[in-house]
Each structure stands twice: as C-alpha cells, then as structure tokens.
Amino acid sequence: MCGSRPGYVEWVADSYVEREKKFDVRPEFSLPPLAGARLETHQLHATYFDTDDGLLQARGVTLRRRRGGSDDGWHLKVPHPEGKLELHADGGSTKPPPELTSVARGLRLDQPLRQQAILKTVREAHRLYTSEGGLVAEVADDRVCATVGSTGETVRWREIEIELGPAGSLDAMQRLVGQLTEAGASPSTGGSKYARAVGAPLTHRWTGIAGVIDDYLQTQYERLAWGDLRMRCGENAVHKTRVAVRRCRSTLRIFSILFDETRTAHLDAELKWYAQALGTVRDLDVARRLLEQDLDSAPETSISHAAAAGLIGSLEDAREHAWKHLLDVLDGQRYGYLLRELADWRREAHWTRATADDPDAADCVWTLVKRARKKSDKRLADAESTADDAIDEALHRARKAAKRTRYAAELARPIMGKKAKRTAKAHEQRQDVLGTTQDHRMVAAVLHDLAGKHATSSDVAFACGILAERHNHAKERARR
C-alpha cells in the first residue's frame, strides 16, 4: 500500500504485487489440459492513458481503466522486484483519478495524460484452486483487438498469461510454465498489452560529447522520477534522490559552456530549491543515527534515560515535520514547474554548440574535468589556510568542489576510461573525509536548535550541550 501520510493511504483503494508471466502463441495454439481448472469467460474493455511522448510506457508503467472481469476500475501498474505493483482506484470516472495521477506525477514529469489506446479482450480464464479454496493461479487465454491513437488502426494477437494468486508459489508457476512451453508457447517479448499495441516510444540519441553528457543526465532524470514515486509510497528514498539532484547540478555547472546559460540557470535554481527540501529530511536522518550511537556509548551517569528519550522524541518530531513538508513540496506548483523543466531537458538538452560530431569531444570533456579537479584542489588548499572562524564554511566549499569533480569524472568514464575512474575514486575519498567534518558540524547545529526548544527542560538541554560539545571536538579532530 502506498503512503505513510494521511490521504496517501486512503487515496488508493487497494494494491498488491502482481506475479505474472506472459507467453506468445499462434492463433491455432491448443492450451494443454489444466487439471481441476474452473473456466470463466470475460469480455474486457481497457482504455490506456499515457503522456504523448510515452513517459509511462518508457518506464514499464501502465495506467488503464478496465471494464469487465473481476477487477473493474482503474489500475496503475509499476515495476516491482517480484513482478508488478498494482494500485487500484474506483472506475466510475472516465478520466484518470487524481489518486493515481498524483502517485505517478514524477514518473510522467507532470505531463498531461491522454487516451492512447483501447484494448478489447476476450478472455478465457482457467482458475486453479487449492483444496481449501485458495486461488493458486489464473491461466488467461486472451484474444486481443487493440485500437491505437486517433487513426482507428487495429492490431490483433493472442497471448497466454499466468498470474499467481494469493495461494500460489514459485513451484506452481514453474509447473505451469513447463506445461505451456511444452505445448509450444514461448515467453513473450512484447511487455504489456499496451506496449505491444503502441510499439516502443520514440527516443532521440545524441552522439559524441552530447551523447555522453545526455546519457548521464537521462540516468539522473530516471532516478528523480522513481525517487518521487518511492517517497509518495512512504519509502525513504531521500538520499538517492538528493544525490541524483546533485549530479544534475554538477553536470550543468562543470559542463556549463556547452549549455544555454539562461535555461541552465533556471533549472539549476529549481534543483537547488528541491535539494534543500530533501536535505532537511536527510540531515535529520543522519543526526538521529549519529546521536543514537552517541547515546548508546555515553556513560549512564552523564545523560539520563529520560533526557535521551526526550532528545530522540524531539528529533522524531522535527523529522516528521520535515517529511510532511517534503510531501507538500511533491504536491506543489513549484515542483510541477521543476518536473516540466526536466521533461523539456529530457526531450532535448539546451546545447549552445554543435557537439554531436565534434572530433575533439573526448579532449573537451577531459579539459572540463581537469578544470574541476584544479578548482577542487584550490578550494582544499584555501580551506587549509583559512582562519578558524571561517574554516567550517571553507571546508564545506571544498567538499562541494570534490563532489562535483567526482561526478564529472564518473560522467567521463565511458570515453576516458581508467584515468577518469582514478579521478572519481580520489575525489570520492576526499568527499568522504570532508563529509565527516560536515556531519559533525551539522549535528552540533541540530543540537543547538533542540537545546533552545527545550530550554525549560534542563535534562534535555544538558544532554544537548554534552553531545554538541562532543561533536564539536570530533569536528576539530576530523579537520586535523
């Protein structure tokens, strides 16, 4: 079930993991005998919705309204490690319901959903049960007629689908697969019925330096889209999503001479805003992990159990508030603007020069990576010579430069090979060392804020003071 937030759970009437396998068969295929199966025949009518450029389909996601059979209503199917996660909503409306379109907002990059195909299926469903009446599996023999787009063009085919029921097992699936393949069925290569009907979405592939950079950015766009879905479903995908944002921003900055300056500035500003909302949650997660370690190792005489409980409880309250704010961000207008900007960049990055056939593409990439590496070295040297009252900020700047260099070198690996790998590894290590200092600094700041909120609770304020001092000392040791 999606969601840990009131409203997210109630939105979706039902959800489950669909475990199925599809098979291609000839029109004259004969289904092998399925002992004890009960036959049901259904006339199914499914209307599929997607963005005009097939964003859902490209991610293996389908949104449909089905009439007929045992599962009337709206279905949103998304990939899952065990098969497909299927989310249901009532099917009264002819337009996609907001409880499903909202869940899929990041996956569709806030693009409008329009009817793309209608599939009419005659299904002979052979249902297998245990002796206690539990559904083991349904073997569906489907004859499909698909009408695609506004042209009225039709496509017809026949396929077999095995879907495990609540009482099903992998052994049961394997037995049924064996029966079908022995009878002449072959595993389907067409994906969902919708994907088979409409074909693969059109994509543009760049070459040269543009291709290398765009491939890297496309990977980050995918991580942002799936992170959106996972967070809406209550999963803590904040860290990975935030890293994807950072990689996008790093690419826009390190390779800025290749992009339109105005468009890059707009996207970078919006990504920075989103990263801040993610960062508040992430900082509190890190703070709690480190403070729980502190409390486990603290002498019992220094911090009382009541003070420790009050401190952790206050952290939980702050984290819950930050999480709710993040979910509000995901539903907000500004985030919709960011998603639409990403959709625009996904279709075509805003290049300022013809890069596709540049014979010096590799040299150009490596020149920009070396420039980033030089800046990282300079910022680290500057931090080492900075006065104590400004060194925290200088180290933070050095860490950000190290991350940008690491990400740029990771991007360059497909064309620069081992030297890019070595650069990325060295700056990852630098980032980690500097990150330790930043974490201690951040935890001390969190404790300072908590102490102010608990000014009337001497035990909690005292615990905050002890732990803040510990992290300030740890920060000084890490700096040395």
C-alpha positions, 0 to 999 in steps of 0.5 A: 500500500502506498503512503505513510501520510494521511490521504496517501493511504486512503487515496488508493483503494487497494494494491498488491504485487502482481506475479505474472508471466506472459507467453506468445502463441499462434492463433491455432495454439491448443492450451494443454489440459489444466487439471481441476481448472474452473473456466470463466469467460470475460469480455474486457474493455481497457482504455490506456492513458499515457503522456504523448511522448510515452513517459509511462510506457518508457518506464514499464508503467501502465495506467488503464481503466478496465471494464469487465472481469473481476477487477473493474476500475482503474489500475496503475501498474509499476515495476516491482522486484517480484513482478508488478505493483498494482494500485487500484482506484474506483472506475466510475470516472472516465478520466484518470483519478487524481489518486493515481495521477498524483502517485505517478506525477514524477514518473510522467514529469507532470505531463498531461495524460491522454487516451492512447489506446483501447484494448478489447479482450476476450478472455478465457480464464482457467482458475486453479484452486487449492483444496481449501479454496485458495486461488493458486493461479489464473491461466488467461487465454486472451484474444486481443483487438487493440485500437491505437491513437486517433487513426482507428488502426487495429492490431490483433494477437493472442497471448497466454498469461499466468498470474499467481494468486494469493495461494500460489508459489514459485513451484506452481508457476514453474509447473505451469510454465513447463506445461505451456512451453511444452505445448509450444508457447514461448515467453513473450517479448512484447511487455504489456498489452499496451506496449505491444499495441503502441510499439516502443516510444520514440527516443532521440540519441545524441552522439559524441560529447552530447551523447555522453553528457545526455546519457548521464543526465537521462540516468539522473532524470530516471532516478528523480522520477522513481525517487518521487514515486518511492517517497509518495509510497512512504519509502525513504528514498531521500538520499538517492534522490538528493544525490541524483539532484546533485549530479544534475547540478554538477553536470550543468555547472562543470559542463556549463559552456556547452549549455544555454546559460539562461535555461541552465540557470533556471533549472539549476535554481529549481534543483537547488530549491528541491535539494534543500527540501530533501536535505532537511529530511536527510540531515535529520536522518543522519543526526538521529543515527549519529546521536543514537550511537552517541547515546548508546556509548555515553556513560549512564551517569552523564545523560539520563534515560529520560533526557535521551528519550526526550532528545530522540522524541524531539528529533522524531518530531522535527523529522516528521515535520520535515517529511510532511513538508517534503510531501507538500513540496511533491504536491506543489506548483513549484515542483510541477514547474521543476518536473516540466523543466526536466521533461523539456531537458529530457526531450532535448538538452539546451546545447549552445554548440554543435557537439554531436560530431565534434572530433575533439569531444573526448579532449573537451570533456577531459579539459572540463574535468581537469578544470574541476579537479584544479578548482577542487584542489584550490578550494582544499588548499584555501580551506587549509589556510583559512582562519578558524572562524571561517574554516567550517564554511571553507571546508564545506566549499571544498567538499562541494568542489570534490563532489562535483569533480567526482561526478564529472569524472564518473560522467567521463568514464565511458570515453576516458576510461581508467584515468577518469575512474582514478579521478572519481575514486580520489575525489570520492575519498576526499568527499568522504573525509570532508563529509565527516567534518560536515556531519559533525558540524551539522549535528552540533547545529541540530543540537543547538536548535533542540537545546533552545526548544527545550530550554525549560527542560534542563535534562534535555538541554544538558544532554544537548550541550554534552553531545554538541560539545562532543561533536564539536571536538570530533569536528576539530579532530576530523579537520586535523 
